C-alpha cells in the first residue's frame, strides 16, 4: 500500500483511470486542495473493497471523494451488470462506513474499445443502475461524462476509434491512449471539467449536515 498522507481534502479512489491521472494535472486542476490519489491500476470492485479493509485505524479525513471503478469488471466474460453495480454500491457503503461525513462523486464507466462500443449495452445498463441507486441519496452524486465529448465525437458516429500506422494501433481521438481504454492528458481535462461543474452543485456532506441543523 502506498504511503498514506497525514491530511487530505479530496480522495481519488478506483482503478487505473484515476491512478494514471498525471500528478502535475491533479495539482493544477485541484489547486488549493490536498489530494490523495488512492486508486490502483487493474482494480475491480472486489479489489477495492479489500483495499479499503487494509486502511489503518488512523487515517486522513477527506471531505470529498471521486470514485471511478467497474471498467475492469466489465470484460469478457462479463458478469451480470447487476453484480458489478452491487460491487460499486458496496464500495460506496464501505467508504461511508470509514468516513461518515464524506461526499462521494461516482463517475460512470466510460466507453472503450475499437469503436468505443465494447460491451456498450452492458456499460450503459451498469451506469443506469448505479445512477438510479445514487439518485437523491445525501452525500452522493453520480455523473456520466458525455461520451461524444470524451471520444471526440466518434462514439455517436459508431466509427472505428483507431487506425494502424507504422504497424501499430493509433487512437483517432486525442483524449484516449492507443489502447482505447485509458486517457491522455486532454481526456483528463474533459473529465475534470465535468467533475468540477458537478462539484459546484454538490456540497460536502458536512455542509449538508450543518445546513440541516
N, C-alpha and C positions, 0 to 999 in steps of 0.2 A: 504494500500500500504506500502511495506517495505520502510525503510529509504533509501533516495537517497544520494549517495556519492557526495562529492564536486568535485571530479575529477575521470575520468576513461579513460583507453585506449581501453579496449575491453568490448563489451556488449554481454552477453548471453541472448537471448530472445526466448521465446516459451513456451513449456509445461513441464511436469514432466521429460521428457527425458533429458532436460537440468537442470531443477530445482534440480534434485536429484544427479547431478554431485558432488561427495564429495568435500567439501571445501579444504581439505588438498591436494587433487589431483590437483584441479584447481590452487592452489597457486604454486605447484611444476611444473606442466606442462606448465603454462603460466608465469613462473618466470620472473620478471622484468617488468611485465605489471600489471596495475591496472585493475582488472576485476570486473565488476558489473554484478552479476547474477540476472537478472530481469525476469527470467522465473517463471511461476506459474503452479503448478500441476493442471491437469484437463482442461487446457485451450484448447479451439477450436479457429479457426481463428477469429470468431466474438468476443470472449472474449479478444483476443489480441488487436484487433482494439479499443475496449472500453478502455482497459488498457492504450494504448498509448495516448488516448484522455485525460486521467486523469493527465498526466505529467504536472508539474508546468512550468511556463514560464522560470524560472531559473533552469537549469539542467546541468549536466556534458556534455562534448563534446567528446564522444568516436571517435576513428579513425576507428575502425573495429567492426563488429557485426557478431555473429554466430546466425542464425535463424533456428530453427527446430520446425515446427508446422504442424498440419494436421492429426496426428495419431488419435486424439480423434474425429475428424470429420469422420474418416474412420471406422465407426462402423455400425452394422446393426440396423435399415435400413440405409444404406449409401446413402447420396445424390449423385448426379452425380459428377464424378471426376472433370468435368469442373467447377462446382460450388466451390469445395474445392480449386482448383487451382486459381480461381478468388479471393478467400479469402486470399491465400498466396500472390498473386500479389498485392492485396490491402494493405496487411501488409507491403510489401516492399515499396510501394509508400508512405505510411504513415511514415515509418522510414526515407525515403529520404526527405520528406517534413519537418520533425523535424530536421534532421541532413543532410543537402545537400551534405556534403563532406564525408559522411560515406561510407566505403567499406563494402559490405554485402556478407557474405558467407551463402548461402542457403543449408541446409543439407536435402537430400531426406528422406522421411518417411521410416524407416527401417522395415524389416519383423517382424511379431509377430504371436502368436497363437500356437496351439498344435503341428503343423508340420511346423511352420514358414511360412505358406501359407494362413493365414487368409485374406480373401478378396484380395488375391495377384494380381489378374488380375487388380483390381481397383487401388491397390497401385502402380503397375508398370505404369499404364496409367497416374496416377497423377504425378509421378516423371518425366515421359517423357514430359508431358505437361509443367511442370514448368521449366524443363531443356531447352526445346526449347525456351520458353519465355525469359529466362535469358541469353541465348547464345548471346555473342557479345555486351551486354549492358555494358557501362562503370560503374565501381564500383560494378559490380555484378559477382558472381561466384556460380554455382551450382555444388555440389558434391554428389555422392551417395556412401555410404560406401559399400565395397564389401560384398554382402550378405553371401557368403560362409565363408569368413574370420570372419564376425561378428557372424555367427551362428555355428561356429566350424565345418564347412563342412556339416552340416545337411540339409541346405536349398537345395543344389543341389541334394541331395540324396532323398529328399522327405520323409525322415524318421520322425517318431514321435520325438518330441523335449523334452518329459518329460516321467517320469515313476512314478509309485506310490510306495512310500517307507514309511513304518510306518503310512500308512493311509493318507499320504499327497503327493501332486503333487510336484515332484522334477525335476528341469531343468537338462537336459543332457548336456547342454552347459554352461561352466563356465562363459561365457560372459553375460548370461541372468539370471535374477532373476527367482524365481519359478513361477511367474505369466506369464512368457514368453512374457512380453511386455516391462518390464523395464530392466535396466542393472545393472550388478555387476561391481566391480572395474576393472576386466580385460576387460570388454566391453568398459569402458571409455578409456582404454589405446588404444584399436583398433580405436575408434572414434577420439581420439586426434591425433594419428599418421596420419590418413587420412587428418584431418583438417590442421595439421602443414605442411604437404607436399604441400597441395594446397595453403596455405597462402604464401609459399615461392615464388610461381609463380604469386601472386596477390598483386600488390602494393596497398597502400591505395589510396582512391580517391584523397586525397590532393596531393599525389606524382604524380598521373596520370595527374592532372591539371597542376602541376608545370612543368612536362616533356613536356607538350604540348605548353608551352609559347615560 
